[in-house]
């Protein structure tokens, strides 16, 4: 399978975790790493080029930090322009049908903060509901997120462990070794790697 990573980080120069997570992604066979802020500094998104990229891949990943419980601005702009009626959705919009979709996220707060009883009053999956519904409307197969929590207090060794997990997950997708039935029962894709090790 071919994987397209749509990366969005408006303050990448300040990033500690994402700089490590993305390092080497473009060298992975089967992965296209596409930095939206680097590619479109003026937000002048080339819709046809983006649609061509989507058509050429089997798995679409939004990789970004959680900003105000949502995506960075350029990813919303990208959705508004690229996911056109009659192409991505609607009775004749089948361009994305059966493609896998998930988010690879970083969040400053710990996992326990993203609970109904936690600091943010919602689970991460509840906050991602609009993206999951967007994927479903586009006839894609939405998967749980791959999430790195607690980034504010994270040491380099721990970041590298998460990077190893992320790269392992990507290789499983490329080799079509992801059990979608098992994945659908999980809150996080990270948990799938743990189950596979048991």
LUMKE-782516 format. One line per field, with one value per residue: residue number from 0; residue in one letter; x, y, z of N, C-alpha, C in turn. Coordinates in Angstrom, 3 decimals. Layout:
<recs>
k = c(NUM/...) .
r = c(a/...) .
n.c1 = c(X/...) .
n.c2 = c(Y/...) .
n.c3 = c(Z/...) .
ca.c1 = c(X/...) .
ca.c2 = c(Y/...) .
ca.c3 = c(Z/...) .
c.c1 = c(X/...) .
c.c2 = c(Y/...) .
c.c3 = c(Z/...) .
</recs>
This chain:
<recs>
k = c(0/1/2/3/4/5/6/7/8/9/10/11/12/13/14/15/16/17/18/19/20/21/22/23/24/25/26/27/28/29/30/31/32/33/34/35/36/37/38/39/40/41/42/43/44/45/46/47/48/49/50/51/52/53/54/55/56/57/58/59/60/61/62/63/64/65/66/67/68/69/70/71/72/73/74/75/76/77/78/79/80/81/82/83/84/85/86/87/88/89/90/91/92/93/94/95/96/97/98/99/100/101/102/103/104/105/106/107/108/109/110/111/112/113/114/115/116/117/118/119/120/121/122/123/124/125/126/127/128/129/130/131/132/133/134/135/136/137/138/139/140/141/142/143/144/145/146/147/148/149/150/151/152/153/154/155/156/157/158/159/160/161/162/163/164/165/166/167/168/169/170/171/172/173/174/175/176/177/178/179/180/181/182/183/184/185/186/187/188/189/190/191/192/193/194/195/196/197) .
r = c(x/x/x/x/x/x/x/x/x/x/x/x/x/x/x/x/x/x/x/x/x/x/x/x/x/x/x/x/x/x/x/x/x/x/x/x/x/x/x/x/x/x/x/x/x/x/x/x/x/x/x/x/x/x/x/x/x/x/x/x/x/x/x/x/x/x/x/x/x/x/x/x/x/x/x/x/x/x/x/x/x/x/x/x/x/x/x/x/x/x/x/x/x/x/x/x/x/x/x/x/x/x/x/x/x/x/x/x/x/x/x/x/x/x/x/x/x/x/x/x/x/x/x/x/x/x/x/x/x/x/x/x/x/x/x/x/x/x/x/x/x/x/x/x/x/x/x/x/x/x/x/x/x/x/x/x/x/x/x/x/x/x/x/x/x/x/x/x/x/x/x/x/x/x/x/x/x/x/x/x/x/x/x/x/x/x/x/x/x/x/x/x/x/x/x/x/x/x) .
n.c1 = c(0.843/0.343/1.293/0.183/1.284/-0.020/1.290/1.118/2.232/2.271/4.235/6.747/9.473/9.770/9.235/9.747/9.071/7.690/9.655/11.443/9.766/9.105/11.476/13.187/10.936/10.385/12.182/11.245/10.241/7.376/6.075/4.814/5.789/4.320/4.582/2.438/2.471/5.026/4.864/2.768/3.060/1.598/-0.951/-2.079/-3.501/-3.100/-5.561/-6.090/-3.621/-3.373/-5.560/-4.722/-2.503/-3.816/-5.317/-3.347/-2.578/-3.108/-3.574/-4.325/-2.927/-3.364/-1.042/-0.263/0.063/-2.220/-4.187/-5.956/-7.993/-8.345/-7.396/-4.397/-4.689/-4.241/-4.872/-7.625/-8.334/-7.352/-9.094/-11.543/-11.166/-10.074/-11.570/-13.852/-17.324/-18.783/-16.377/-14.883/-17.010/-20.603/-23.079/-21.663/-19.111/-16.449/-13.714/-12.089/-12.888/-12.810/-10.192/-7.750/-7.839/-6.372/-5.391/-2.233/-1.066/0.183/0.109/0.190/-0.755/-1.179/-2.388/-4.465/-5.642/-7.259/-9.978/-13.426/-13.892/-11.656/-9.182/-9.718/-12.314/-13.252/-12.739/-9.950/-10.828/-13.469/-13.053/-12.008/-14.114/-15.373/-13.463/-13.398/-16.020/-15.938/-14.177/-15.764/-17.948/-16.670/-16.424/-14.277/-12.163/-12.135/-9.661/-8.585/-6.758/-3.152/-1.394/0.676/1.081/1.553/3.706/5.011/6.599/8.398/11.174/14.051/14.669/12.219/10.642/11.893/11.202/8.455/8.637/9.786/7.652/5.740/6.937/7.059/4.334/3.639/5.077/3.753/1.284/1.998/2.839/0.450/-0.494/-2.149/-4.685/-7.830/-10.227/-9.457/-8.254/-10.416/-11.598/-10.163/-9.013/-6.775/-4.291/-1.783/-2.193/-2.572/-0.062/0.978/-0.747/-0.020/2.502/2.116) .
n.c2 = c(-1.185/2.316/5.201/8.402/11.153/13.931/16.623/19.031/21.739/24.676/25.949/24.759/25.157/25.484/23.057/20.071/17.356/16.600/17.161/15.096/12.885/13.109/12.926/11.228/10.101/10.686/9.091/6.547/3.721/3.673/5.670/8.951/12.035/15.016/18.243/20.614/23.355/24.103/23.655/25.276/28.204/30.544/29.679/29.009/26.690/24.030/22.564/20.537/19.265/18.286/16.545/14.712/13.595/12.361/10.448/8.725/7.269/4.871/5.034/7.648/10.067/12.455/14.332/16.036/18.537/18.777/21.545/23.807/21.877/20.843/20.725/22.274/25.411/25.260/22.679/22.578/24.433/23.023/20.791/22.108/23.013/20.910/18.540/18.090/18.224/15.673/14.739/13.911/13.284/12.676/11.389/10.674/10.982/9.293/9.092/8.677/6.357/3.572/4.005/4.066/6.032/8.073/9.973/11.171/12.211/14.780/15.720/18.057/17.589/14.912/11.495/10.902/13.351/13.661/12.620/11.967/12.615/14.049/16.725/18.021/17.321/15.679/12.777/11.989/10.830/11.704/14.427/14.255/13.575/15.128/14.839/12.091/11.699/13.176/11.591/9.289/10.286/10.681/8.131/6.710/4.606/5.067/5.051/4.519/7.128/7.586/8.455/10.711/11.511/13.990/15.628/17.958/17.405/15.507/13.365/12.882/10.144/8.873/10.046/8.981/6.304/6.442/7.292/5.031/3.227/4.476/4.333/1.568/0.963/2.263/0.706/-1.715/-1.031/-0.395/-2.905/-4.153/-5.431/-4.862/-5.603/-4.878/-5.398/-5.904/-3.459/-1.702/-1.988/-0.567/2.306/3.764/3.628/3.026/1.076/-1.209/-2.053/-2.908/-5.058/-6.741/-7.475/-9.092) .
n.c3 = c(0.000/-0.577/1.166/2.124/3.811/5.169/6.410/8.969/10.648/12.179/13.632/13.285/13.585/16.281/17.270/19.132/19.427/17.003/15.101/15.462/15.024/12.284/10.991/8.570/7.432/4.725/3.474/3.670/1.912/-0.049/1.266/1.042/2.013/2.825/3.405/4.310/5.137/4.375/1.647/0.840/1.662/1.449/1.603/-0.802/-2.089/-4.334/-5.803/-7.740/-7.912/-5.311/-5.238/-7.146/-5.830/-3.660/-5.049/-5.861/-3.694/-0.996/1.687/3.825/5.879/8.382/9.858/12.732/15.377/18.138/18.038/19.794/20.180/17.666/14.170/12.784/11.005/8.171/7.437/7.719/5.747/3.570/3.570/3.036/0.428/-1.167/-0.862/-2.739/-3.693/-5.611/-6.322/-3.995/-2.338/-2.243/-4.587/-6.871/-6.088/-5.642/-5.387/-3.178/-2.076/0.074/0.889/3.490/6.484/8.964/11.909/12.931/15.834/18.051/21.438/24.029/26.612/29.060/28.536/30.342/30.708/28.557/28.847/29.603/32.243/32.684/32.429/29.984/29.430/27.401/25.350/23.206/20.844/20.755/20.277/17.766/16.186/14.027/11.957/11.595/10.718/8.379/6.875/6.660/5.215/2.843/2.045/2.991/5.065/8.300/10.841/14.271/16.048/15.905/18.621/20.421/23.578/26.204/25.451/26.290/28.470/27.662/27.225/25.066/24.547/25.009/23.039/20.800/21.117/20.562/17.934/16.750/17.093/15.450/12.905/12.671/12.590/10.174/8.346/8.620/7.546/4.910/4.068/4.110/6.450/8.513/10.716/10.219/11.532/14.187/14.740/14.671/17.120/18.924/20.869/20.278/17.722/18.616/20.540/19.083/18.303/20.728/21.280/19.198/19.976/22.160) .
ca.c1 = c(0.000/1.078/0.846/0.380/1.243/-0.245/1.858/0.806/2.713/2.525/5.410/7.639/10.801/9.766/8.842/10.740/8.606/7.408/10.914/11.994/8.817/9.074/12.815/13.333/9.693/10.447/13.047/10.559/9.656/5.923/5.542/5.000/5.677/3.890/4.489/1.528/2.919/6.210/4.451/1.825/3.244/0.554/-2.237/-2.603/-3.514/-3.344/-6.574/-5.917/-2.400/-3.675/-6.447/-3.879/-1.747/-4.743/-5.691/-2.195/-2.240/-4.128/-3.775/-4.126/-2.690/-3.190/-0.109/-0.242/-0.207/-3.572/-4.241/-7.311/-8.893/-8.611/-6.221/-3.896/-5.580/-4.067/-5.563/-9.038/-8.384/-7.138/-10.351/-12.572/-10.917/-9.699/-12.603/-14.956/-18.516/-18.690/-15.056/-14.614/-18.260/-21.768/-23.414/-20.632/-17.799/-15.899/-12.260/-11.396/-13.594/-12.059/-8.844/-7.625/-7.588/-6.253/-4.575/-1.054/-1.185/0.930/-0.663/0.996/-1.299/-1.122/-3.579/-5.555/-6.313/-8.226/-11.044/-14.647/-13.733/-10.340/-8.999/-10.303/-13.740/-13.557/-11.683/-9.356/-11.692/-14.619/-12.597/-11.712/-15.341/-15.597/-12.560/-13.879/-17.233/-15.494/-13.659/-16.884/-18.708/-15.880/-16.400/-12.999/-12.206/-11.427/-9.020/-8.272/-5.532/-1.877/-1.245/1.792/0.621/2.515/4.921/5.682/7.563/8.952/12.613/14.385/14.574/10.805/10.203/12.435/10.376/7.222/9.001/9.939/6.292/5.094/7.537/6.614/2.944/3.628/5.558/2.671/0.273/2.571/2.853/-0.945/-0.535/-2.986/-5.963/-8.786/-11.230/-8.855/-8.021/-11.687/-11.992/-9.208/-9.100/-5.557/-3.500/-0.643/-2.560/-2.473/1.321/1.117/-1.448/0.732/3.697/1.707) .
ca.c2 = c(0.000/3.583/6.062/9.843/11.881/15.362/17.151/20.447/22.278/26.099/26.436/23.597/25.563/25.369/21.690/19.111/15.992/16.349/17.157/13.733/11.936/13.180/12.707/9.944/9.631/10.799/8.025/5.258/3.278/3.561/6.834/10.306/13.018/16.261/19.301/21.598/24.732/24.338/23.636/26.372/29.242/31.571/28.965/28.919/25.240/23.542/21.532/19.411/18.552/17.556/15.434/13.727/12.920/11.484/9.336/7.835/6.617/3.984/5.410/9.083/10.403/13.842/14.371/17.411/18.714/19.235/22.987/24.198/20.734/20.648/20.721/23.584/26.082/24.885/21.408/22.911/25.035/21.920/20.036/22.937/23.187/19.688/17.498/18.664/17.437/15.069/14.093/13.216/12.820/12.784/10.127/10.345/11.276/8.018/9.090/8.260/5.178/2.445/4.362/4.178/7.389/8.304/11.106/10.945/13.436/15.053/16.536/18.437/17.004/13.458/10.776/10.984/14.647/13.522/11.722/12.719/13.132/14.668/18.172/18.538/16.946/14.870/11.888/12.421/10.370/12.614/15.667/13.963/13.120/15.751/14.263/10.723/11.809/13.619/10.400/8.407/10.911/10.473/6.673/6.172/3.734/5.783/4.258/5.309/7.923/7.294/9.666/10.882/12.408/14.466/16.052/19.070/16.912/14.278/13.303/12.415/8.672/8.511/10.457/8.000/5.101/6.711/7.310/3.629/2.675/5.092/3.757/0.167/1.001/2.612/-0.448/-2.698/-0.564/-0.543/-4.345/-4.608/-6.391/-4.310/-6.306/-3.788/-5.799/-5.669/-2.018/-1.005/-2.135/0.161/3.767/4.304/2.683/2.624/-0.141/-2.351/-2.518/-3.633/-6.338/-7.602/-7.955/-10.057) .
ca.c3 = c(0.000/-0.609/2.260/1.981/5.080/5.044/7.652/9.210/11.930/11.902/14.376/13.218/14.053/17.736/17.620/19.619/19.179/15.578/14.341/15.545/14.418/10.818/10.443/7.895/6.802/3.267/2.952/3.761/0.644/0.036/1.976/0.507/3.086/2.175/4.409/3.717/5.387/3.546/0.240/0.579/2.686/1.275/1.638/-2.178/-2.283/-5.693/-5.583/-8.666/-7.521/-4.080/-5.598/-7.834/-4.782/-2.948/-5.938/-6.046/-2.430/-0.427/3.086/4.010/7.282/8.815/10.985/13.248/16.800/18.469/18.289/20.190/20.019/16.248/13.305/12.375/10.043/6.764/7.186/7.510/4.407/2.629/3.488/2.408/-1.006/-1.898/-0.789/-3.508/-3.996/-6.939/-6.415/-2.738/-1.725/-3.114/-5.259/-7.858/-5.510/-5.165/-5.576/-1.952/-1.565/0.632/1.335/4.934/6.978/10.403/12.335/13.772/16.606/19.269/22.374/25.180/27.839/29.192/28.068/31.320/30.571/27.463/29.282/29.926/33.603/32.769/32.312/28.739/29.411/26.220/24.875/21.946/19.760/20.688/19.651/16.355/15.513/12.712/10.952/11.330/9.911/7.045/6.193/6.341/4.130/1.628/1.818/3.435/6.240/9.373/11.874/15.464/15.885/16.545/19.432/21.352/24.641/27.195/24.743/26.966/29.466/27.105/26.964/23.715/24.439/24.918/21.699/19.850/21.245/19.813/16.513/16.345/16.984/14.281/11.706/12.629/12.137/8.750/7.580/8.635/6.590/3.563/3.767/4.214/7.551/9.567/10.859/10.395/12.526/15.499/14.876/14.888/18.522/19.763/20.973/19.675/16.929/19.451/21.262/18.168/18.354/21.995/21.121/18.292/20.672/23.199) .
c.c1 = c(0.884/0.444/1.184/0.233/1.124/0.142/1.566/1.270/3.102/3.723/6.461/9.037/10.914/9.516/10.019/10.332/8.408/8.669/11.534/11.077/8.880/10.429/12.918/12.079/9.783/11.348/12.385/9.931/8.157/5.264/5.845/4.750/5.451/3.632/3.671/1.971/4.157/5.810/3.583/1.944/2.209/-0.852/-2.884/-2.594/-3.904/-4.281/-6.344/-4.678/-2.645/-4.590/-5.683/-3.074/-2.625/-5.080/-4.585/-1.840/-3.429/-4.471/-3.412/-4.000/-2.606/-2.241/0.039/-0.326/-1.672/-3.494/-5.692/-8.329/-9.205/-7.294/-5.668/-4.694/-5.449/-4.751/-7.063/-9.231/-8.256/-8.432/-11.412/-12.411/-10.773/-10.821/-13.901/-16.113/-18.411/-17.339/-14.805/-15.880/-19.422/-21.966/-22.356/-19.222/-17.181/-14.376/-11.504/-11.973/-12.620/-10.593/-8.846/-7.345/-7.382/-5.383/-3.398/-0.826/-0.158/0.088/0.193/0.554/-1.185/-2.433/-4.746/-6.276/-7.388/-9.222/-12.261/-14.537/-12.419/-10.361/-9.719/-11.752/-14.169/-12.408/-11.131/-10.239/-12.961/-14.235/-12.346/-12.939/-15.594/-14.698/-12.979/-15.109/-16.919/-14.999/-14.797/-17.733/-18.004/-15.663/-15.046/-13.216/-11.429/-10.895/-8.810/-6.972/-4.296/-1.518/-0.028/1.374/1.790/3.801/5.688/6.790/8.329/10.443/12.861/14.242/13.128/10.234/10.666/11.670/9.075/7.499/9.143/8.579/5.594/5.633/7.143/5.192/2.865/4.067/4.504/1.585/0.762/2.547/1.468/-1.098/-1.348/-4.327/-7.032/-9.880/-10.711/-8.693/-9.302/-12.151/-11.164/-9.500/-7.931/-4.881/-2.276/-0.929/-2.440/-1.058/1.565/0.470/-0.644/1.975/3.369/1.588) .
c.c2 = c(1.243/4.551/7.517/10.493/13.367/15.993/18.640/20.850/23.737/26.672/25.325/23.924/25.470/23.932/20.878/17.708/15.724/16.367/15.770/12.734/11.937/12.889/11.298/9.426/9.640/9.739/6.654/4.899/3.069/4.730/8.112/11.281/14.389/17.323/20.459/23.037/25.071/24.481/24.841/27.469/30.355/30.958/28.851/27.454/24.877/22.335/20.317/18.591/17.715/16.361/14.326/12.912/11.922/10.244/8.296/7.039/5.838/4.324/6.878/9.374/11.917/13.804/15.809/17.427/19.111/20.720/23.356/23.122/20.426/20.576/22.133/24.104/25.566/23.553/21.618/23.530/23.960/21.120/20.815/22.997/21.868/18.654/17.982/17.675/16.917/14.431/13.263/12.663/13.134/11.479/9.702/10.613/10.060/7.950/8.553/6.976/4.064/2.739/4.456/5.635/7.352/9.527/10.603/12.246/13.536/15.991/16.821/17.767/15.496/12.814/10.912/12.335/14.613/12.408/12.580/13.337/13.895/16.170/18.755/18.105/16.095/13.902/12.446/12.017/11.216/13.913/15.476/13.550/13.806/15.184/12.839/10.765/12.282/12.426/9.471/8.977/10.708/8.990/6.046/5.257/4.437/4.825/5.125/6.095/7.219/8.557/9.597/11.938/12.875/14.998/17.163/18.597/15.697/14.398/12.657/10.907/8.216/8.895/9.436/6.679/5.266/6.734/5.888/2.960/3.185/4.472/2.284/0.075/1.292/1.431/-1.552/-2.318/-0.775/-2.012/-4.980/-5.688/-5.878/-5.045/-5.262/-4.131/-5.558/-4.175/-1.279/-1.063/-1.262/1.660/4.445/3.222/2.214/1.294/-1.378/-2.931/-3.326/-5.007/-7.300/-8.187/-9.051/-11.480) .
c.c3 = c(0.000/0.387/1.952/3.351/4.795/6.384/7.783/10.605/11.702/12.644/14.432/13.756/15.582/18.201/18.137/19.179/17.686/14.720/14.329/14.836/12.893/10.186/9.856/7.213/5.280/2.637/2.994/2.415/0.824/0.731/1.211/1.652/2.468/3.248/3.828/3.949/4.568/2.074/-0.119/1.647/2.613/1.264/0.241/-2.627/-3.715/-5.597/-6.475/-8.323/-6.267/-4.364/-6.319/-6.814/-4.024/-3.780/-6.042/-4.793/-1.857/1.014/3.248/5.504/7.434/10.013/11.448/14.763/16.989/18.817/18.587/19.819/18.556/15.484/13.158/11.179/8.617/6.447/7.009/6.128/3.339/2.453/2.723/0.893/-1.766/-1.942/-1.444/-3.677/-5.427/-7.191/-5.162/-2.083/-2.642/-3.875/-6.277/-7.337/-4.859/-5.218/-4.363/-1.357/-1.157/0.949/2.867/5.314/8.491/10.661/13.166/14.526/17.719/20.125/23.605/26.460/27.864/28.768/29.036/31.289/29.497/27.794/29.611/31.320/33.762/32.532/31.096/28.514/28.221/25.959/23.564/20.771/19.635/19.978/18.147/15.555/14.166/11.611/10.592/10.434/8.492/6.238/5.779/5.204/2.791/1.320/2.124/4.647/7.355/10.430/13.119/15.259/16.444/17.314/20.342/22.361/25.509/26.611/25.473/27.904/28.959/26.824/25.602/23.556/24.282/23.555/20.664/19.920/20.454/18.302/15.979/16.169/15.720/12.988/11.549/12.096/10.639/7.891/7.531/7.626/5.164/3.132/3.867/5.287/8.736/9.579/11.193/11.400/13.942/15.762/15.247/16.342/19.459/19.808/20.274/18.833/17.701/20.143/20.378/18.205/19.625/21.878/20.242/18.977/21.684/22.618) .
</recs>
